[in-house]
Amino acid sequence: MTSSTIAGLIPLTELPAALRPFADPADAAAQNRIRYQALWTRVCDGTIPAEKVGGRLFAQREKLPDIARALGLTAPAGPKPARAKRVPSNVAAAA
């Protein structure tokens, strides 16, 4: 995250990126629910808990699964499997 992240808090402007793992990439409606403007509306109506620190809105990192559920998103099944590292072709050819 950026230097603006306070321990355990995510700025509302970075919340869409933090919620992407909870959304099905093929579900366009789910992708629309995690846009900044939609999140701002949910904060204003009280659906998503947020706190103001120094004039900025933040969400608590440990509440991400609850926020995802409030938006109708599903929690991820678990950690993503590790991706195989790519080997540049010049390194593979030398081996």
C-alpha positions in Angstrom: 0.0 0.0 0.0 1.0 3.6 0.0 2.7 5.6 2.7 -0.8 7.0 3.5 -1.8 3.7 5.0 -2.1 3.9 8.8 -1.5 0.6 10.6 -4.6 -1.6 10.1 -6.5 1.1 8.1 -7.0 1.3 4.4 -7.8 4.7 2.8 -11.2 4.7 1.1 -9.5 5.5 -2.2 -7.5 2.2 -1.9 -10.5 0.1 -0.8 -11.6 -0.9 -4.3 -8.2 -2.5 -4.9 -8.3 -4.3 -1.5 -11.7 -5.7 -2.3 -10.9 -7.0 -5.8 -9.9 -10.5 -4.5 -13.4 -10.9 -3.2 -15.1 -10.3 -6.6 -15.5 -12.8 -9.4 -13.7 -11.2 -12.4 -16.3 -12.5 -14.7 -19.2 -10.8 -12.7 -19.5 -7.3 -14.1 -22.1 -6.4 -11.4 -19.7 -7.4 -8.7 -17.0 -5.2 -10.3 -19.3 -2.3 -10.3 -20.1 -2.7 -6.6 -16.4 -2.1 -5.7 -15.9 1.2 -7.5 -14.9 4.2 -5.4 -18.2 6.1 -6.0 -20.3 3.0 -5.0 -18.1 2.6 -1.8 -18.5 6.2 -0.9 -22.3 5.9 -1.2 -22.2 2.9 1.1 -20.1 4.7 3.7 -22.6 7.6 3.6 -25.6 5.4 4.1 -23.8 3.4 6.9 -23.6 0.1 5.0 -19.8 0.1 5.2 -18.1 1.2 8.4 -15.4 3.9 8.0 -13.6 6.3 10.2 -12.3 9.8 9.5 -8.7 10.4 10.3 -7.2 13.8 9.4 -9.9 14.6 6.9 -9.7 11.2 5.1 -11.9 8.2 5.3 -10.4 4.8 6.2 -11.8 1.3 6.6 -10.3 -1.2 9.0 -8.3 -4.0 7.3 -9.7 -6.7 9.5 -13.2 -5.8 8.4 -12.6 -6.5 4.7 -14.5 -9.8 4.7 -17.5 -8.0 6.4 -17.4 -5.2 3.9 -17.2 -7.7 1.0 -20.3 -9.5 2.4 -22.2 -6.2 2.8 -21.5 -5.5 -0.9 -22.7 -9.0 -1.9 -19.2 -10.3 -2.7 -17.9 -13.7 -1.6 -14.8 -14.1 0.5 -11.9 -15.7 -1.2 -11.5 -19.5 -0.6 -8.0 -19.1 0.7 -4.6 -17.9 -0.4 -3.9 -18.0 -4.1 -1.5 -20.7 -5.2 2.0 -19.6 -5.8 2.8 -18.8 -9.5 5.7 -20.4 -11.2 8.5 -18.0 -11.7 9.2 -17.1 -15.3 12.7 -17.8 -16.5 14.0 -15.5 -19.2 14.7 -17.3 -22.5 18.4 -16.3 -22.4 18.8 -17.9 -18.9 16.9 -21.1 -20.0 19.0 -21.4 -23.1 22.2 -21.1 -21.1 21.2 -23.9 -18.7 
